[in-house]
Amino acid sequence: MYIYMVILCLIWGFNFVIMKLGNGFFPPGEFATLRFLTGSFVLICICVLKKTPLPHKSDLKWLVLCGLLQTAYFNIAIQISLNYISAGLTSVLTYSMPLFLSLMAHKWIPGERLTTKKTLGIAIGIIGLFVAMDIHGGGSVWIMLLGLSSAISWAIANLIFKLKLKHSDSVQFTTWQMSIGTIGLFLYTLLFEHGESQWGIMPLVYIMYSGIVASALAFVMWNYILRQTEASKASISLLFVPIMGVICGYLFLNENLSLVTLVGIFLVLVGIRYVNSPSPQKNPVKISDQMDQAL
């Protein structure tokens, strides 16, 4: 499980750079559509080869909702945000998802109640988000809130998966929600976006990486991790994605790392760590100790 988490963080951290570069050749919604169309095609082929059964009829409404939240809205919000704020900051806003998922899990998932320590972690994380958003020359508050809303929509989709679709096969769930979400992305692009596309070798490479590696492979891995562990604990695997996003943005896009940004990122990571760190186990009382006390 640990190696899956490490690979996932590397893939998604670097993908923010790829999406930023892809936006230079395609309108944001169109790039997201091409990305998930590619990922959906690959997953459908895998399902056909594996003879994966169709989902239950009762699951369809939840698959549609997850597709609209986790694939359609989530990625439209990210792609638009990347046009106005840095890849590093976008990754921090998006991967604050564990904070919101922990709040939702406290309310709706039995056995995942918030403790005082987790509540403190959430407070630190939210403060960190506001600090990170206070960047000189950054985008407007509305754009930053749009980026933050992607985290909330992803958290809701993860909650639905844990409550309603945990029995689903990881590949089956990822294929259907991604395919349904791609339809939503296509409709958004068709109705609301205008702009020219520039095709070439590198734009094709960006689509292939985002579609096959960062979408098909990475989301199957994430859903597998999420199904195997508690929601709040699974999200700890995303701790280093914002760090990777910032580092990759600095290395490949020459993005600045201001002190304010670093402080905000640090607080977000501290908050996420507090939310997901295990509570100390109480020392079990030995039977011999109980007998001594009784005597």
C-alpha positions as CSV (number, residue, x, y, z in Angstrom):
1,M,0.0,0.0,0.0
2,Y,2.9,2.4,0.8
3,I,4.4,2.1,-2.6
4,Y,1.0,2.9,-4.2
5,M,0.8,6.1,-2.1
6,V,4.3,7.3,-3.1
7,I,3.7,6.6,-6.8
8,L,0.3,8.4,-6.6
9,C,1.8,11.5,-5.1
10,L,4.5,11.7,-7.7
11,I,2.1,11.3,-10.6
12,W,-0.4,13.8,-9.4
13,G,2.2,16.3,-8.2
14,F,3.8,16.4,-11.6
15,N,0.5,16.5,-13.4
16,F,-0.2,20.0,-12.4
17,V,2.8,21.1,-14.5
18,I,1.5,19.0,-17.4
19,M,-2.0,20.6,-17.1
20,K,-0.5,24.1,-17.0
21,L,1.5,23.3,-20.2
22,G,-1.5,21.7,-21.8
23,N,-3.5,24.9,-21.3
24,G,-1.0,26.7,-23.6
25,F,-2.3,24.5,-26.5
26,F,-5.9,23.9,-25.7
27,P,-8.8,25.8,-23.9
28,P,-8.9,24.4,-20.3
29,G,-12.2,22.5,-20.7
30,E,-11.1,21.0,-24.0
31,F,-7.9,19.8,-22.5
32,A,-9.7,18.2,-19.6
33,T,-12.2,16.6,-22.0
34,L,-9.4,15.1,-24.1
35,R,-7.6,14.0,-21.0
36,F,-10.5,12.0,-19.6
37,L,-11.7,10.8,-23.0
38,T,-8.3,9.2,-23.4
39,G,-8.4,7.8,-19.8
40,S,-12.0,6.5,-20.3
41,F,-11.1,4.8,-23.6
42,V,-8.1,3.0,-21.9
43,L,-10.3,1.9,-19.0
44,I,-13.1,0.7,-21.2
45,C,-10.6,-1.4,-23.2
46,I,-9.4,-2.9,-19.9
47,C,-12.9,-3.7,-18.8
48,V,-13.7,-5.4,-22.1
49,L,-10.5,-7.5,-21.9
50,K,-11.1,-8.4,-18.2
51,K,-14.8,-9.0,-18.9
52,T,-15.7,-6.7,-16.0
53,P,-19.5,-6.9,-15.4
54,L,-21.7,-3.9,-15.7
55,P,-22.6,-2.0,-12.5
56,H,-25.8,-2.7,-10.6
57,K,-28.8,-0.6,-11.7
58,S,-29.1,0.8,-8.1
59,D,-25.5,2.1,-8.4
60,L,-26.1,4.1,-11.6
61,K,-27.4,7.3,-9.9
62,W,-24.3,7.4,-7.6
63,L,-22.0,6.8,-10.5
64,V,-23.5,9.7,-12.3
65,L,-23.2,11.9,-9.3
66,C,-19.6,10.9,-8.7
67,G,-18.8,11.4,-12.4
68,L,-20.2,14.9,-12.4
69,L,-18.4,15.9,-9.1
70,Q,-15.1,14.0,-9.4
71,T,-14.4,14.2,-13.1
72,A,-16.5,17.0,-14.6
73,Y,-16.7,19.9,-12.1
74,F,-13.5,19.0,-10.3
75,N,-11.4,19.3,-13.4
76,I,-13.2,22.2,-15.0
77,A,-12.4,24.1,-11.7
78,I,-8.8,23.1,-11.8
79,Q,-8.2,23.9,-15.4
80,I,-9.7,27.4,-15.1
81,S,-7.8,28.0,-11.9
82,L,-4.5,27.1,-13.6
83,N,-5.0,29.9,-16.1
84,Y,-4.9,32.5,-13.3
85,I,-2.8,31.1,-10.4
86,S,0.3,29.0,-10.2
87,A,0.4,25.2,-10.5
88,G,1.8,25.0,-6.9
89,L,-1.0,27.0,-5.3
90,T,-3.6,25.2,-7.3
91,S,-2.3,21.9,-6.1
92,V,-2.4,23.1,-2.5
93,L,-6.0,24.2,-2.8
94,T,-7.1,21.0,-4.6
95,Y,-5.3,18.7,-2.2
96,S,-6.8,20.3,0.9
97,M,-9.5,17.7,0.2
98,P,-8.6,15.5,3.2
99,L,-9.6,18.4,5.5
100,F,-13.1,18.5,4.0
101,L,-13.4,14.7,3.8
102,S,-12.5,14.3,7.5
103,L,-15.3,16.7,8.3
104,M,-17.8,14.8,6.2
105,A,-16.6,11.5,7.5
106,H,-17.2,12.7,11.1
107,K,-20.8,13.4,10.2
108,W,-21.7,10.5,8.0
109,I,-19.2,7.6,8.4
110,P,-19.5,5.5,11.6
111,G,-16.2,5.1,13.4
112,E,-14.5,8.2,11.9
113,R,-15.4,10.8,14.5
114,L,-13.4,13.9,14.8
115,T,-11.2,14.2,17.9
116,T,-9.9,17.4,19.5
117,K,-6.6,16.8,17.8
118,K,-8.2,16.4,14.4
119,T,-10.4,19.5,14.9
120,L,-7.2,21.5,15.7
121,G,-5.6,20.1,12.5
122,I,-8.6,21.3,10.4
123,A,-8.3,24.8,11.9
124,I,-4.6,25.0,11.2
125,G,-5.2,23.7,7.6
126,I,-7.9,26.3,6.9
127,I,-5.7,29.1,8.3
128,G,-2.9,27.8,6.0
129,L,-5.2,28.0,3.0
130,F,-6.0,31.7,3.6
131,V,-2.3,32.4,4.2
132,A,-1.3,30.6,0.9
133,M,-4.0,32.5,-1.0
134,D,-2.4,35.9,0.1
135,I,0.1,35.9,-2.7
136,H,1.4,39.0,-4.3
137,G,0.4,39.2,-7.9
138,G,-1.9,36.2,-7.5
139,G,-5.3,35.7,-9.0
140,S,-8.6,37.1,-7.6
141,V,-10.3,35.7,-4.6
142,W,-13.0,34.2,-6.8
143,I,-10.5,32.2,-8.8
144,M,-8.9,30.9,-5.6
145,L,-12.3,30.0,-4.2
146,L,-13.0,28.2,-7.5
147,G,-9.8,26.1,-7.0
148,L,-10.9,25.4,-3.4
149,S,-14.3,24.2,-4.5
150,S,-12.6,21.5,-6.5
151,A,-11.4,20.0,-3.2
152,I,-14.9,20.1,-1.8
153,S,-16.5,18.4,-4.9
154,W,-13.8,15.7,-4.7
155,A,-14.4,15.1,-1.0
156,I,-18.1,14.7,-1.6
157,A,-17.4,12.1,-4.4
158,N,-15.1,10.2,-2.1
159,L,-17.8,10.2,0.6
160,I,-20.3,8.8,-1.8
161,F,-17.9,6.1,-2.8
162,K,-17.3,5.1,0.8
163,L,-21.0,5.1,1.7
164,K,-22.7,3.8,-1.5
165,L,-20.1,2.2,-3.8
166,K,-17.5,0.6,-1.7
167,H,-18.5,-2.8,-2.9
168,S,-17.7,-1.8,-6.5
169,D,-14.5,-3.0,-8.3
170,S,-12.0,-0.2,-8.4
171,V,-11.6,-0.4,-12.2
172,Q,-15.3,-0.7,-12.8
173,F,-16.1,2.4,-10.6
174,T,-13.3,4.5,-12.1
175,T,-14.3,3.6,-15.7
176,W,-18.0,4.5,-15.3
177,Q,-17.6,7.6,-13.2
178,M,-14.9,8.9,-15.5
179,S,-16.8,8.1,-18.7
180,I,-19.9,9.8,-17.3
181,G,-17.9,12.8,-16.2
182,T,-16.3,13.1,-19.6
183,I,-19.7,13.6,-21.1
184,G,-20.2,16.5,-18.7
185,L,-16.8,18.0,-19.7
186,F,-17.7,17.6,-23.4
187,L,-21.0,19.5,-22.9
188,Y,-19.3,22.3,-21.0
189,T,-16.7,22.7,-23.7
190,L,-19.2,22.6,-26.4
191,L,-21.5,25.2,-24.8
192,F,-19.2,27.6,-23.0
193,E,-15.7,27.5,-24.4
194,H,-14.2,29.2,-27.4
195,G,-10.6,29.1,-28.5
196,E,-8.2,27.4,-30.9
197,S,-6.4,24.2,-30.4
198,Q,-2.8,23.6,-31.4
199,W,-1.9,20.0,-32.1
200,G,1.6,18.6,-32.2
201,I,3.9,16.1,-30.6
202,M,4.2,17.7,-27.2
203,P,0.4,18.5,-26.9
204,L,-0.2,14.9,-27.6
205,V,2.3,13.8,-25.0
206,Y,0.6,16.1,-22.4
207,I,-2.8,14.5,-23.2
208,M,-1.3,10.9,-23.0
209,Y,0.3,11.5,-19.6
210,S,-2.7,13.3,-18.1
211,G,-5.2,10.8,-19.6
212,I,-3.5,7.4,-19.2
213,V,-1.1,8.0,-16.2
214,A,-2.7,10.7,-14.2
215,S,-6.3,9.8,-14.9
216,A,-6.8,6.1,-15.7
217,L,-4.0,4.6,-13.6
218,A,-3.9,7.1,-10.8
219,F,-7.6,7.2,-10.1
220,V,-7.8,3.4,-10.1
221,M,-5.0,3.4,-7.5
222,W,-6.7,6.1,-5.4
223,N,-10.0,4.3,-5.4
224,Y,-8.3,1.1,-4.4
225,I,-6.5,2.8,-1.5
226,L,-9.8,4.5,-0.5
227,R,-11.7,1.2,-0.5
228,Q,-9.1,-0.6,1.6
229,T,-8.7,2.0,4.4
230,E,-10.8,4.6,6.3
231,A,-11.5,7.8,4.5
232,S,-9.5,10.0,6.8
233,K,-6.6,7.6,6.8
234,A,-6.6,7.1,3.1
235,S,-6.3,10.8,2.4
236,I,-2.9,10.8,4.2
237,S,-1.5,9.4,1.0
238,L,-2.1,12.8,-0.5
239,L,0.1,14.7,2.0
240,F,3.0,15.2,-0.4
241,V,1.1,16.0,-3.5
242,P,1.0,19.8,-2.9
243,I,4.7,19.7,-2.1
244,M,5.4,17.9,-5.3
245,G,3.2,20.4,-7.2
246,V,5.1,23.3,-5.8
247,I,8.5,21.7,-6.4
248,C,7.6,20.7,-10.0
249,G,6.2,24.1,-10.7
250,Y,9.5,25.7,-9.4
251,L,11.7,23.3,-11.4
252,F,9.8,23.1,-14.7
253,L,7.8,26.3,-14.9
254,N,10.2,28.7,-13.1
255,E,7.4,29.6,-10.7
256,N,8.4,31.7,-7.6
257,L,8.3,30.4,-4.1
258,S,7.5,33.3,-1.9
259,L,7.8,33.1,1.9
260,V,4.1,33.7,2.3
261,T,3.4,30.7,0.0
262,L,5.8,28.5,1.9
263,V,4.3,29.4,5.2
264,G,0.7,28.7,3.9
265,I,1.8,25.4,2.4
266,F,3.5,24.4,5.6
267,L,0.4,25.1,7.7
268,V,-1.8,23.2,5.3
269,L,0.5,20.2,5.5
270,V,0.6,20.4,9.3
271,G,-3.2,20.6,9.4
272,I,-3.6,17.6,7.1
273,R,-1.1,15.6,9.2
274,Y,-3.0,16.4,12.4
275,V,-6.3,15.4,10.8
276,N,-4.9,12.0,9.6
277,S,-2.4,11.1,12.3
278,P,-3.4,8.1,14.4
279,S,-4.5,8.6,17.9
280,P,-2.1,7.2,20.6
281,Q,-3.2,3.8,21.8
282,K,-3.9,3.3,25.4
283,N,-1.8,0.7,27.2
284,P,-4.0,-2.4,27.8
285,V,-4.5,-3.4,31.4
286,K,-3.1,-6.8,32.1
287,I,-5.2,-9.4,33.9
288,S,-2.5,-9.8,36.5
289,D,-2.7,-6.1,37.3
290,Q,-6.5,-6.3,37.6
291,M,-6.1,-9.2,40.1
292,D,-3.6,-7.3,42.1
293,Q,-5.9,-4.3,42.3
294,A,-8.8,-6.6,43.4
295,L,-6.7,-8.2,46.1
